């Protein structure tokens, strides 16, 4: 899925809001004002929703279904998306292993994990390690009660 968009420079709030939402979706940005995600029903709905918001803010948006012309390009795009979420999973692992427990820390890490999963389309190995690290922290937290 591709979303091409253009928003007026002023006010800046719609541009900032759009970019934050795009980041939460885990988009990759091949060029300015063009973002991509793997095609599925959820991403199609999200892009169509965002396109409507862009138009409501006085901008222009088009949602495209595209196909890369080479396997190398596809691998590069997948690698870019995967490396971004892998880095975030590694941060969760480090935080869970460094923590001595605590319900607040556990809750924060569970929320982080949920947010990362929402933009994880290819499930790298770090995902399972992060989930296990948070599970171990949950066990420590329960044992300390």
Secondary structure as UniProt FT lines:
FT   STRAND          2..6
FT   HELIX           13..25
FT   STRAND          28..31
FT   TURN            32..33
FT   STRAND          34..36
FT   HELIX           41..56
FT   TURN            57..58
FT   STRAND          60..64
FT   HELIX           71..98
FT   HELIX           103..118
FT   HELIX           125..144
//
